[in-house]
Amino acid sequence: MEVNNIREAVEKFCTTIGSNPMLVQGAGGNISWKDGDTLWVKASGMWMADAEKKDIFVPIDLKNIKKEIAKSNYSVDIQTIALSELRPSIETILHSLMPHKIVLHVHAVETLAYLVTQNYSELLNSILKNTYNYAYVDYKKPGPDLAEAISKILIDSPGVQIIFLQNHGVVIGGIDIDEIDKILSFIECAAKDHASQNSNLSRKVMQEPKMEGYHTINDEKINKLVENELYFLHTKSNWALFPDHVVFLGGKSFCYSSLKEFSLSKEKPNLLFIRGIGVFSHKKLSYTQKTQLRCYCDVVSRLNPKHKINNLNESQIHELLNWNLEKHRVKNSK
């Protein structure tokens, strides 16, 4: 396949999956392809859904990155080959490490429902069986830390084609877009067949009161987080489940059992959840933030009550919220 055709195939694929919130949420996820010593990778903060409308890819010197990786330097100062205002994806080193022609990284919802559990590898083994050659990485901060962990896996198991990232997502390598699409569909279908759907604990949200200084978030899916008893408990106790959720919505949830409880609180959070009443924000949420909230609801609706959840700890949350590269991504997202 010629380079131009590869790009066209990638852009078309990005438009398709980027428009499917069960696979890609806003600026989340990334994709790349290799052209000799050049790595073309999605830019930080750009949306896959815009691939055919905007120039969302940047060219990277692959040979230089490999030279640094050979010296165990995973904190490479990545420079684009051509002048560009776009900044390469945080996960560029990850894409460089994978030997495949095309590499995809997404936060696919059906799979995430397993990845946020403590025994995620055991659960995924039970549904994937001996199909593709896959491996697992316990949670690592995106970027250099994650790249180093993946490097070790590829050294020990060079034939690995799929890598599951705890509390994060999945990485898939393939010879072309058709193979990537086939593998992604297989993984998500296998996870979906075993997903738990907890929709029978809902009650209708009351007529939302006007909250001084707050905007009511009128979104049917988001309001399920205060309608459904189980979802509300997850929102209260299992908030920090994956990086993008923390980066765009903060590391702590503010949940109240009643309006009275909130009125007695001295807290004035930007985003709050009042059980059976509604979801409110001090500042209007961006489209990206709403997308992340919907994603969170999609994930918690699939969590099996029997599975123990693995939340990101305070140190991991602090790393994400105080990382300049993530601040850049938030700034450049819609």
VEXDREN-2710 file (C-alpha; in Angstrom, 1 decimal):
% VEXDREN-2710
k/r/px/py/pz
1/MET/0.0/0.0/0.0
2/GLU/1.4/3.4/-1.0
3/VAL/2.0/6.1/1.7
4/ASN/-0.8/8.3/0.4
5/ASN/-3.2/5.4/0.4
6/ILE/-2.1/4.5/4.0
7/ARG/-2.9/8.0/5.1
8/GLU/-6.2/8.1/3.4
9/ALA/-7.1/4.7/5.0
10/VAL/-6.0/6.0/8.4
11/GLU/-8.0/9.2/8.1
12/LYS/-11.1/7.4/7.0
13/PHE/-10.8/4.9/9.9
14/CYS/-10.2/7.8/12.4
15/THR/-13.4/9.5/11.2
16/THR/-15.4/6.4/11.7
17/ILE/-14.1/5.4/15.2
18/GLY/-13.7/9.0/16.3
19/SER/-17.4/9.5/15.9
20/ASN/-18.2/6.4/18.0
21/PRO/-18.1/7.4/21.7
22/MET/-17.8/3.7/22.7
23/LEU/-14.4/3.7/21.1
24/VAL/-13.0/7.2/21.2
25/GLN/-14.0/10.1/23.5
26/GLY/-13.1/13.6/22.2
27/ALA/-9.4/14.1/22.0
28/GLY/-8.6/10.8/23.6
29/GLY/-6.7/8.0/22.0
30/ASN/-4.1/8.2/19.2
31/ILE/-3.0/6.4/16.1
32/SER/0.2/6.3/13.9
33/TRP/1.8/4.8/10.9
34/LYS/5.4/4.4/9.8
35/ASP/6.9/5.5/6.5
36/GLY/10.5/4.5/6.5
37/ASP/12.3/6.6/9.1
38/THR/9.2/8.8/9.6
39/LEU/6.5/8.2/12.2
40/TRP/3.3/10.0/11.5
41/VAL/1.3/10.3/14.8
42/LYS/-1.8/12.1/15.9
43/ALA/-1.1/15.4/17.5
44/SER/-1.9/16.1/21.2
45/GLY/-5.4/17.5/21.8
46/MET/-6.6/16.8/18.3
47/TRP/-9.7/14.7/17.6
48/MET/-9.6/11.6/15.5
49/ALA/-13.1/12.5/14.3
50/ASP/-11.6/15.5/12.5
51/ALA/-9.0/13.5/10.5
52/GLU/-10.6/14.1/7.1
53/LYS/-11.3/17.7/7.8
54/LYS/-8.1/18.9/9.5
55/ASP/-4.4/18.1/9.4
56/ILE/-4.2/16.3/12.8
57/PHE/-0.9/14.3/12.2
58/VAL/2.7/15.3/12.7
59/PRO/5.8/13.7/11.2
60/ILE/8.5/12.5/13.7
61/ASP/12.1/11.4/13.2
62/LEU/11.7/7.7/14.0
63/LYS/15.4/6.9/13.7
64/ASN/16.3/9.5/16.4
65/ILE/13.7/8.2/18.8
66/LYS/15.0/4.6/18.4
67/LYS/18.5/5.8/19.0
68/GLU/17.4/7.3/22.4
69/ILE/15.3/4.2/23.3
70/ALA/18.4/2.1/22.7
71/LYS/20.1/4.1/25.5
72/SER/17.0/3.5/27.7
73/ASN/16.0/7.1/27.4
74/TYR/12.2/7.2/27.3
75/SER/11.9/10.9/28.1
76/VAL/13.0/12.0/24.6
77/ASP/12.4/15.6/23.6
78/ILE/10.3/14.7/20.6
79/GLN/10.7/17.1/17.7
80/THR/8.6/17.2/14.5
81/ILE/10.4/16.9/11.2
82/ALA/8.4/19.8/9.7
83/LEU/7.6/23.1/11.3
84/SER/4.2/22.8/13.0
85/GLU/2.2/24.4/15.8
86/LEU/0.9/20.9/16.7
87/ARG/2.6/18.9/19.4
88/PRO/3.0/15.1/19.1
89/SER/0.9/12.8/21.1
90/ILE/2.0/12.1/24.7
91/GLU/2.2/8.5/23.6
92/THR/4.6/9.0/20.7
93/ILE/7.3/6.8/22.3
94/LEU/4.8/4.0/22.7
95/HIS/4.0/4.2/19.0
96/SER/7.7/4.2/18.1
97/LEU/8.3/1.1/20.2
98/MET/5.6/-1.0/18.5
99/PRO/7.2/-2.6/15.4
100/HIS/3.9/-2.7/13.4
101/LYS/3.1/-0.5/10.4
102/ILE/0.1/0.9/12.1
103/VAL/-0.5/1.3/15.8
104/LEU/-3.8/2.3/17.5
105/HIS/-4.4/3.3/21.1
106/VAL/-8.0/3.8/22.3
107/HIS/-10.0/4.0/25.5
108/ALA/-12.7/1.5/24.3
109/VAL/-15.6/1.4/26.8
110/GLU/-16.4/-2.3/26.7
111/THR/-12.8/-3.2/27.4
112/LEU/-12.4/-0.3/30.0
113/ALA/-15.0/-2.0/32.1
114/TYR/-12.6/-4.8/32.6
115/LEU/-9.4/-2.7/32.8
116/VAL/-10.6/-0.7/35.8
117/THR/-10.8/-3.8/37.9
118/GLN/-8.1/-5.2/40.2
119/ASN/-7.9/-8.6/38.5
120/TYR/-8.4/-7.3/35.0
121/SER/-5.9/-9.7/33.4
122/GLU/-7.6/-12.8/34.8
123/LEU/-11.0/-11.5/33.7
124/LEU/-9.8/-10.7/30.1
125/ASN/-8.0/-14.1/29.9
126/SER/-11.3/-15.8/30.6
127/ILE/-13.1/-14.1/27.7
128/LEU/-10.3/-13.8/25.1
129/LYS/-8.9/-17.4/25.5
130/ASN/-6.0/-18.2/23.2
131/THR/-6.8/-15.9/20.3
132/TYR/-4.3/-13.2/19.6
133/ASN/-0.9/-12.7/21.1
134/TYR/-1.5/-10.2/23.9
135/ALA/0.1/-8.8/27.1
136/TYR/-0.8/-6.7/30.1
137/VAL/0.6/-3.6/31.8
138/ASP/-0.4/-2.6/35.3
139/TYR/-1.3/1.1/35.5
140/LYS/1.6/3.4/34.6
141/LYS/1.5/7.1/34.0
142/PRO/1.0/7.8/30.3
143/GLY/4.2/8.9/28.5
144/PRO/7.7/7.8/29.4
145/ASP/6.7/5.5/32.3
146/LEU/4.2/3.6/30.2
147/ALA/6.6/3.4/27.2
148/GLU/9.3/1.9/29.4
149/ALA/7.0/-0.8/30.7
150/ILE/5.9/-1.6/27.1
151/SER/9.5/-1.8/26.0
152/LYS/10.2/-4.5/28.5
153/ILE/7.2/-6.5/27.3
154/LEU/8.3/-6.3/23.6
155/ILE/11.8/-7.4/24.5
156/ASP/10.5/-10.5/26.3
157/SER/7.7/-11.1/23.8
158/PRO/8.4/-9.5/20.4
159/GLY/5.4/-11.1/18.8
160/VAL/2.9/-9.3/21.0
161/GLN/0.2/-7.5/18.9
162/ILE/-2.2/-6.3/21.6
163/ILE/-1.3/-4.7/24.9
164/PHE/-4.0/-4.0/27.6
165/LEU/-3.3/-1.1/29.9
166/GLN/-4.9/-1.2/33.3
167/ASN/-7.2/1.8/34.0
168/HIS/-6.3/3.2/30.6
169/GLY/-7.1/1.4/27.3
170/VAL/-5.7/-0.9/24.7
171/VAL/-2.9/-0.7/22.2
172/ILE/-3.1/-2.6/18.9
173/GLY/-0.5/-3.1/16.2
174/GLY/-1.2/-4.3/12.7
175/ILE/0.0/-4.5/9.1
176/ASP/-2.9/-2.3/7.8
177/ILE/-6.2/-0.7/8.9
178/ASP/-8.2/-3.7/8.1
179/GLU/-6.2/-5.8/10.6
180/ILE/-6.5/-3.1/13.2
181/ASP/-10.2/-2.9/12.7
182/LYS/-10.7/-6.6/12.9
183/ILE/-8.8/-6.9/16.2
184/LEU/-10.5/-4.0/17.8
185/SER/-13.9/-5.3/16.8
186/PHE/-13.1/-8.8/18.2
187/ILE/-11.9/-7.4/21.5
188/GLU/-14.9/-5.1/22.0
189/CYS/-17.4/-7.8/21.0
190/ALA/-15.9/-10.4/23.3
191/ALA/-16.0/-7.8/26.2
192/LYS/-19.5/-6.8/25.3
193/ASP/-20.9/-10.3/25.4
194/HIS/-19.8/-10.6/29.1
195/ALA/-20.6/-7.0/30.2
196/SER/-22.9/-6.3/33.1
197/GLN/-25.8/-3.9/32.4
198/ASN/-27.1/-2.4/35.6
199/SER/-30.0/-0.4/34.4
200/ASN/-32.7/-1.7/36.8
201/LEU/-31.9/0.6/39.8
202/SER/-32.9/3.9/38.3
203/ARG/-35.5/6.4/39.4
204/LYS/-36.5/9.6/37.6
205/VAL/-34.6/12.7/38.5
206/MET/-36.8/15.3/40.3
207/GLN/-37.4/18.6/38.6
208/GLU/-34.0/20.3/38.9
209/PRO/-34.1/23.3/41.3
210/LYS/-32.3/26.5/40.3
211/MET/-28.9/26.4/42.1
212/GLU/-27.5/29.9/42.6
213/GLY/-24.1/30.1/40.8
214/TYR/-24.6/26.8/39.1
215/HIS/-25.7/25.5/35.7
216/THR/-27.9/22.5/35.4
217/ILE/-26.4/19.8/33.1
218/ASN/-29.4/18.7/31.0
219/ASP/-28.0/15.5/29.6
220/GLU/-30.0/12.3/29.8
221/LYS/-27.0/10.0/30.1
222/ILE/-25.1/12.2/32.6
223/ASN/-28.1/12.4/34.8
224/LYS/-28.1/8.7/35.1
225/LEU/-25.2/9.2/37.5
226/VAL/-27.6/10.6/40.1
227/GLU/-30.7/8.6/39.0
228/ASN/-29.2/5.1/39.3
229/GLU/-28.3/4.1/42.9
230/LEU/-25.4/1.9/41.8
231/TYR/-24.0/4.6/39.4
232/PHE/-24.2/7.2/42.2
233/LEU/-22.3/4.9/44.5
234/HIS/-19.6/4.5/41.9
235/THR/-19.5/8.2/41.3
236/LYS/-19.0/8.8/45.0
237/SER/-16.5/6.0/45.6
238/ASN/-14.9/5.0/42.3
239/TRP/-14.3/8.4/40.5
240/ALA/-10.7/8.2/39.4
241/LEU/-10.9/5.3/37.0
242/PHE/-8.8/6.4/34.0
243/PRO/-6.4/9.2/33.1
244/ASP/-8.6/11.2/30.7
245/HIS/-11.4/11.3/33.2
246/VAL/-9.1/12.8/35.9
247/VAL/-7.4/15.2/33.5
248/PHE/-10.6/16.7/32.2
249/LEU/-12.9/16.4/35.2
250/GLY/-10.6/16.5/38.3
251/GLY/-9.3/13.9/40.7
252/LYS/-12.2/14.0/43.2
253/SER/-16.0/13.8/42.9
254/PHE/-18.4/15.9/45.0
255/CYS/-21.5/13.8/45.7
256/TYR/-24.4/14.7/48.1
257/SER/-27.3/12.7/49.2
258/SER/-29.6/15.7/49.3
259/LEU/-29.9/19.4/48.7
260/LYS/-29.8/19.9/52.5
261/GLU/-26.4/18.1/52.7
262/PHE/-25.0/20.3/50.0
263/SER/-26.4/23.5/51.6
264/LEU/-24.6/22.6/54.8
265/SER/-21.3/21.9/53.1
266/LYS/-18.7/24.6/52.8
267/GLU/-17.5/23.1/49.5
268/LYS/-18.2/24.9/46.3
269/PRO/-16.9/22.5/43.6
270/ASN/-17.1/23.2/39.9
271/LEU/-19.0/19.9/39.4
272/LEU/-21.4/18.4/41.8
273/PHE/-23.8/15.4/41.9
274/ILE/-26.9/15.5/44.1
275/ARG/-28.6/12.1/44.5
276/GLY/-32.0/12.1/42.8
277/ILE/-31.8/15.8/42.0
278/GLY/-29.3/16.5/39.2
279/VAL/-25.8/17.2/38.1
280/PHE/-24.6/20.8/38.2
281/SER/-21.5/22.8/37.2
282/HIS/-20.2/26.2/38.4
283/LYS/-18.7/26.9/35.1
284/LYS/-20.3/25.6/32.0
285/LEU/-18.8/22.3/31.0
286/SER/-17.0/22.1/27.7
287/TYR/-18.1/19.6/25.1
288/THR/-15.0/17.5/25.9
289/GLN/-15.9/17.4/29.6
290/LYS/-19.4/16.3/28.8
291/THR/-18.0/13.6/26.5
292/GLN/-15.8/12.4/29.4
293/LEU/-18.8/12.3/31.8
294/ARG/-20.8/10.3/29.3
295/CYS/-17.9/7.9/28.9
296/TYR/-17.7/7.5/32.6
297/CYS/-21.4/6.6/32.8
298/ASP/-20.9/4.1/29.9
299/VAL/-18.1/2.4/31.9
300/VAL/-19.8/2.3/35.3
301/SER/-23.0/0.9/33.7
302/ARG/-20.9/-2.1/32.7
303/LEU/-19.1/-2.8/35.9
304/ASN/-19.9/-6.1/37.5
305/PRO/-20.8/-5.6/41.2
306/LYS/-18.7/-8.7/42.0
307/HIS/-15.5/-7.2/40.6
308/LYS/-13.2/-5.2/42.8
309/ILE/-12.5/-1.8/41.3
310/ASN/-9.0/-0.4/41.0
311/ASN/-9.0/3.4/41.5
312/LEU/-6.1/5.6/40.7
313/ASN/-4.4/6.6/44.0
314/GLU/-3.7/10.2/45.2
315/SER/-0.1/10.1/43.9
316/GLN/-1.2/8.9/40.4
317/ILE/-3.9/11.6/40.3
318/HIS/-1.4/14.3/41.4
319/GLU/1.0/13.3/38.6
320/LEU/-1.7/13.7/36.0
321/LEU/-3.1/17.0/37.2
322/ASN/0.3/18.6/37.5
323/TRP/1.7/17.5/34.2
324/ASN/2.4/20.3/31.7
325/LEU/1.8/17.9/28.7
326/GLU/-1.7/17.1/29.9
327/LYS/-2.4/20.8/30.6
328/HIS/-1.4/21.4/27.0
329/ARG/-3.8/18.7/25.7
330/VAL/-6.7/20.1/27.8
331/LYS/-6.0/23.6/26.4
332/ASN/-6.0/22.4/22.8
333/SER/-9.1/20.3/23.2
334/LYS/-12.6/21.6/22.2
END
